[in-house]
């Protein structure tokens, strides 16, 4: 069981990120950019954030809506405290 989980983790999560990181690193080396590995880490982080932006945006919008209706929820929880 442990090896199966490790295999899935490696094949789905770890190796693709390492391959993307190495691709970016080689691209920055080809462009002769100093500190290529650091910039490749930054670029990979930016790519991941860009890919996950729709989820972060939706979470932020839901948090704003909940903050907007929080006074009403507090009122109802105080009103129906015994129920």
Residue pairs with C-beta under 8 A, 6 or more apart in sequence:
17 44
20 44
20 47
21 40
21 41
21 44
22 40
24 39
24 40
24 43
24 44
25 36
25 37
25 40
27 40
28 36
28 37
28 39
28 40
28 43
29 36
33 39
49 56
